[in-house]
Amino acid sequence: MTITEIMGKGTCPFKLKVGDTWEVRGEAVPEHFCGWAFQSIFPFLTVLRFNGVFPWGGEGNKVSVCCPDPANPVVFELERIEE
């Protein structure tokens, strides 16, 4: 997953920034990652993990998801990497 945008005028309290990237395997929260954001992202990761797709667009293996911070939402692009 990669951060593609931080909306709002502030910064992420976890110091996440555009361009930060993580590889997620399994269900563990990545080190130094916001638990609130991960809880929002997790259902989408699960869909991608099991080759699901989203009806609102995307390329089938990608989806954009936003964290729940109303003042400084962080937008993540999730992508399933084929192994």
N, CA, C and O atoms as a DFTB+ gen file, in Angstrom:
332 C
 N C O
     1  1       0.844      -1.161       0.000
     2  2       0.000       0.000       0.000
     3  2       0.888       1.221       0.000
     4  3       1.978       1.211       0.573
     5  1       0.417       2.280      -0.648
     6  2       1.181       3.508      -0.796
     7  2       0.299       4.692      -0.475
     8  3      -0.872       4.714      -0.856
     9  1       0.839       5.673       0.217
    10  2       0.098       6.918       0.462
    11  2       0.194       7.771      -0.792
    12  3       1.288       8.062      -1.275
    13  1      -0.969       8.172      -1.319
    14  2      -0.990       8.978      -2.529
    15  2      -1.360      10.434      -2.275
    16  3      -1.088      11.303      -3.103
    17  1      -1.986      10.698      -1.117
    18  2      -2.432      12.065      -0.846
    19  2      -2.735      12.225       0.635
    20  3      -3.194      11.287       1.287
    21  1      -2.480      13.406       1.159
    22  2      -2.943      13.784       2.490
    23  2      -3.740      15.060       2.301
    24  3      -3.193      16.102       1.939
    25  1      -5.036      14.969       2.550
    26  2      -5.916      16.113       2.358
    27  2      -5.979      16.900       3.661
    28  3      -5.637      16.370       4.718
    29  1      -6.399      18.118       3.603
    30  2      -6.486      18.942       4.804
    31  2      -5.264      19.834       4.915
    32  3      -4.405      19.852       4.033
    33  1      -5.202      20.568       6.005
    34  2      -4.143      21.560       6.164
    35  2      -3.084      21.154       7.174
    36  3      -2.070      21.838       7.311
    37  1      -3.297      20.073       7.870
    38  2      -2.354      19.650       8.896
    39  2      -1.478      18.503       8.436
    40  3      -1.225      18.320       7.245
    41  1      -1.032      17.749       9.400
    42  2      -0.207      16.584       9.113
    43  2      -0.803      15.377       9.831
    44  3      -1.609      15.514      10.751
    45  1      -0.399      14.233       9.403
    46  2      -0.830      12.996      10.043
    47  2      -0.138      12.883      11.397
    48  3       1.074      13.082      11.476
    49  1      -0.875      12.566      12.470
    50  2      -0.257      12.433      13.788
    51  2       0.804      11.325      13.850
    52  3       1.673      11.342      14.722
    53  1       0.727      10.363      12.923
    54  2       1.711       9.281      12.885
    55  2       2.864       9.596      11.945
    56  3       3.717       8.746      11.691
    57  1       2.887      10.817      11.433
    58  2       3.955      11.281      10.535
    59  2       3.997      10.515       9.220
    60  3       5.045      10.440       8.578
    61  1       2.854       9.941       8.812
    62  2       2.784       9.294       7.508
    63  2       2.833      10.385       6.453
    64  3       2.302      11.476       6.663
    65  1       3.466      10.101       5.321
    66  2       3.593      11.119       4.286
    67  2       3.413      10.503       2.903
    68  3       3.561       9.294       2.724
    69  1       3.093      11.351       1.930
    70  2       2.902      10.908       0.556
    71  2       4.160      10.178       0.095
    72  3       5.281      10.651       0.285
    73  1       3.948       9.032      -0.506
    74  2       5.051       8.211      -1.007
    75  2       5.450       7.083      -0.074
    76  3       6.127       6.145      -0.497
    77  1       5.041       7.154       1.196
    78  2       5.327       6.043       2.118
    79  2       4.671       4.779       1.578
    80  3       3.547       4.814       1.077
    81  1       5.387       3.666       1.686
    82  2       4.917       2.392       1.146
    83  2       5.121       1.286       2.161
    84  3       6.119       1.265       2.882
    85  1       4.159       0.357       2.213
    86  2       4.248      -0.818       3.080
    87  2       3.816      -2.040       2.301
    88  3       2.964      -1.956       1.417
    89  1       4.399      -3.161       2.627
    90  2       3.916      -4.444       2.127
    91  2       3.199      -5.103       3.290
    92  3       3.765      -5.261       4.371
    93  1       1.963      -5.484       3.067
    94  2       1.156      -6.087       4.118
    95  2       0.993      -7.566       3.807
    96  3       0.549      -7.951       2.725
    97  1       1.361      -8.377       4.777
    98  2       1.166      -9.828       4.656
    99  2       0.438     -10.272       5.903
   100  3       0.886     -10.015       7.020
   101  1      -0.674     -10.932       5.714
   102  2      -1.449     -11.367       6.864
   103  2      -2.301     -10.254       7.421
   104  3      -2.790      -9.393       6.689
   105  1      -2.472     -10.285       8.739
   106  2      -3.413      -9.375       9.377
   107  2      -2.776      -8.448      10.397
   108  3      -3.485      -7.736      11.108
   109  1      -1.466      -8.441      10.483
   110  2      -0.782      -7.617      11.477
   111  2      -0.661      -6.168      11.001
   112  3      -0.420      -5.903       9.824
   113  1      -0.832      -5.245      11.936
   114  2      -0.640      -3.824      11.644
   115  2       0.854      -3.594      11.421
   116  3       1.671      -3.990      12.252
   117  1       1.219      -2.950      10.294
   118  2       2.641      -2.674      10.062
   119  2       3.234      -1.816      11.190
   120  3       2.532      -1.014      11.807
   121  1       4.503      -1.994      11.442
   122  2       5.191      -1.242      12.492
   123  2       5.112       0.254      12.204
   124  3       5.259       0.678      11.058
   125  1       4.879       1.052      13.244
   126  2       4.787       2.521      13.163
   127  2       3.644       2.980      12.257
   128  3       3.753       4.000      11.576
   129  1       2.554       2.223      12.253
   130  2       1.415       2.532      11.409
   131  2       0.215       2.840      12.290
   132  3       0.078       2.261      13.368
   133  1      -0.640       3.724      11.859
   134  2      -1.829       4.116      12.612
   135  2      -2.842       2.969      12.657
   136  3      -3.280       2.475      11.618
   137  1      -3.202       2.560      13.855
   138  2      -4.179       1.489      14.023
   139  2      -5.552       1.861      13.484
   140  3      -6.260       1.010      12.946
   141  1      -5.935       3.134      13.626
   142  2      -7.233       3.589      13.113
   143  2      -7.262       3.459      11.595
   144  3      -8.236       2.963      11.028
   145  1      -6.205       3.900      10.945
   146  2      -6.139       3.789       9.483
   147  2      -6.164       2.328       9.063
   148  3      -6.864       1.962       8.118
   149  1      -5.404       1.492       9.759
   150  2      -5.353       0.079       9.384
   151  2      -6.727      -0.579       9.516
   152  3      -7.109      -1.394       8.676
   153  1      -7.469      -0.226      10.567
   154  2      -8.804      -0.787      10.737
   155  2      -9.734      -0.363       9.594
   156  3     -10.624      -1.121       9.210
   157  1      -9.536       0.826       9.059
   158  2     -10.338       1.283       7.919
   159  2      -9.933       0.586       6.629
   160  3     -10.773       0.306       5.774
   161  1      -8.654       0.311       6.496
   162  2      -8.101      -0.286       5.281
   163  2      -8.314      -1.797       5.237
   164  3      -8.462      -2.373       4.159
   165  1      -8.329      -2.435       6.396
   166  2      -8.314      -3.893       6.469
   167  2      -9.400      -4.590       5.634
   168  3      -9.086      -5.565       4.952
   169  1     -10.660      -4.136       5.656
   170  2     -11.663      -4.826       4.822
   171  2     -11.311      -4.806       3.333
   172  3     -11.585      -5.768       2.615
   173  1     -10.708      -3.721       2.875
   174  2     -10.318      -3.611       1.471
   175  2      -9.124      -4.518       1.164
   176  3      -9.057      -5.127       0.096
   177  1      -8.190      -4.600       2.104
   178  2      -7.064      -5.520       1.943
   179  2      -7.554      -6.960       1.826
   180  3      -7.028      -7.743       1.034
   181  1      -8.563      -7.298       2.619
   182  2      -9.104      -8.656       2.605
   183  2      -9.724      -8.976       1.247
   184  3      -9.521     -10.066       0.713
   185  1     -10.476      -8.035       0.690
   186  2     -11.073      -8.244      -0.629
   187  2      -9.975      -8.481      -1.664
   188  3     -10.059      -9.424      -2.450
   189  1      -8.952      -7.637      -1.670
   190  2      -7.863      -7.795      -2.628
   191  2      -7.113      -9.110      -2.418
   192  3      -6.735      -9.784      -3.377
   193  1      -6.908      -9.457      -1.172
   194  2      -6.172     -10.688      -0.835
   195  2      -6.836     -11.923      -1.439
   196  3      -6.153     -12.869      -1.835
   197  1      -8.170     -11.913      -1.510
   198  2      -8.898     -13.057      -2.046
   199  2      -9.393     -12.806      -3.473
   200  3     -10.391     -13.379      -3.910
   201  1      -8.666     -11.930      -4.193
   202  2      -8.909     -11.658      -5.618
   203  2     -10.271     -11.046      -5.906
   204  3     -10.796     -11.190      -7.010
   205  1     -10.845     -10.364      -4.922
   206  2     -12.108      -9.676      -5.144
   207  2     -11.901      -8.383      -5.915
   208  3     -10.774      -7.910      -6.066
   209  1     -12.985      -7.823      -6.396
   210  2     -12.945      -6.550      -7.114
   211  2     -13.973      -5.604      -6.501
   212  3     -14.850      -6.035      -5.752
   213  1     -13.865      -4.347      -6.812
   214  2     -14.753      -3.328      -6.272
   215  2     -15.623      -2.775      -7.397
   216  3     -15.102      -2.433      -8.459
   217  1     -16.927      -2.680      -7.189
   218  2     -17.837      -2.266      -8.259
   219  2     -17.701      -0.794      -8.649
   220  3     -18.203      -0.400      -9.702
   221  1     -17.049       0.017      -7.848
   222  2     -16.977       1.447      -8.143
   223  2     -15.739       1.829      -8.944
   224  3     -15.400       3.010      -9.015
   225  1     -15.074       0.889      -9.529
   226  2     -13.961       1.220     -10.415
   227  2     -12.658       0.643      -9.940
   228  3     -12.612      -0.195      -9.040
   229  1     -11.621       1.099     -10.552
   230  2     -10.301       0.576     -10.251
   231  2      -9.887      -0.419     -11.311
   232  3     -10.621      -0.681     -12.264
   233  1      -8.717      -0.961     -11.135
   234  2      -8.164      -1.877     -12.125
   235  2      -8.311      -3.334     -11.703
   236  3      -7.659      -4.208     -12.275
   237  1      -9.139      -3.605     -10.731
   238  2      -9.311      -4.972     -10.272
   239  2      -8.343      -5.343      -9.172
   240  3      -8.735      -5.986      -8.199
   241  1      -7.087      -4.953      -9.304
   242  2      -6.103      -5.269      -8.270
   243  2      -5.701      -4.040      -7.458
   244  3      -4.756      -4.101      -6.672
   245  1      -6.420      -2.910      -7.644
   246  2      -6.113      -1.669      -6.925
   247  2      -7.385      -1.021      -6.416
   248  3      -8.459      -1.169      -7.000
   249  1      -7.240      -0.297      -5.312
   250  2      -8.347       0.507      -4.800
   251  2      -7.757       1.617      -3.926
   252  3      -6.731       1.419      -3.276
   253  1      -8.398       2.767      -3.911
   254  2      -7.997       3.862      -3.030
   255  2      -8.919       3.889      -1.825
   256  3     -10.135       3.746      -1.952
   257  1      -8.323       4.074      -0.651
   258  2      -9.058       4.074       0.610
   259  2      -8.536       5.227       1.456
   260  3      -7.345       5.539       1.429
   261  1      -9.427       5.852       2.201
   262  2      -9.070       6.996       3.032
   263  2      -9.161       6.632       4.509
   264  3     -10.063       5.898       4.915
   265  1      -8.238       7.139       5.308
   266  2      -8.303       6.938       6.750
   267  2      -9.432       7.790       7.329
   268  3      -9.936       8.681       6.645
   269  1      -9.836       7.537       8.568
   270  2     -10.999       8.238       9.124
   271  2     -10.718       9.609       9.751
   272  3     -11.636      10.205      10.314
   273  1      -9.506      10.126       9.678
   274  2      -9.198      11.418      10.287
   275  2      -9.907      12.522       9.507
   276  3      -9.525      12.788       8.368
   277  1     -10.931      13.179      10.076
   278  2     -11.687      14.172       9.327
   279  2     -10.907      15.454       9.052
   280  3     -11.241      16.180       8.115
   281  1      -9.885      15.749       9.837
   282  2      -9.111      16.978       9.639
   283  2      -7.990      16.803       8.618
   284  3      -7.666      17.737       7.885
   285  1      -7.394      15.607       8.570
   286  2      -6.250      15.347       7.687
   287  2      -6.332      13.937       7.104
   288  3      -5.476      13.102       7.394
   289  1      -7.348      13.661       6.290
   290  2      -7.483      12.304       5.763
   291  2      -6.286      11.905       4.904
   292  3      -5.835      12.664       4.047
   293  1      -5.795      10.722       5.150
   294  2      -4.689      10.157       4.378
   295  2      -5.293       9.175       3.387
   296  3      -6.072       8.301       3.766
   297  1      -4.930       9.319       2.112
   298  2      -5.444       8.443       1.062
   299  2      -4.379       7.404       0.735
   300  3      -3.230       7.739       0.450
   301  1      -4.777       6.153       0.781
   302  2      -3.896       5.030       0.505
   303  2      -4.321       4.359      -0.786
   304  3      -5.514       4.164      -1.018
   305  1      -3.366       4.004      -1.625
   306  2      -3.658       3.157      -2.771
   307  2      -3.227       1.751      -2.389
   308  3      -2.061       1.504      -2.078
   309  1      -4.177       0.843      -2.417
   310  2      -3.907      -0.553      -2.105
   311  2      -3.805      -1.315      -3.418
   312  3      -4.636      -1.146      -4.309
   313  1      -2.803      -2.137      -3.529
   314  2      -2.607      -2.917      -4.748
   315  2      -2.220      -4.336      -4.393
   316  3      -1.322      -4.575      -3.585
   317  1      -2.914      -5.270      -5.012
   318  2      -2.559      -6.678      -4.841
   319  2      -1.417      -6.975      -5.798
   320  3      -1.538      -6.768      -7.005
   321  1      -0.321      -7.455      -5.261
   322  2       0.837      -7.814      -6.074
   323  2       0.739      -9.302      -6.399
   324  3       0.651     -10.144      -5.506
   325  1       0.757      -9.598      -7.658
   326  2       0.708     -11.003      -8.085
   327  2       2.046     -11.650      -7.815
   328  3       3.094     -11.103      -8.159
   329  1       2.007     -12.812      -7.201
   330  2       3.257     -13.524      -6.913
   331  2       3.453     -14.672      -7.856
   332  3       4.453     -15.385      -7.763
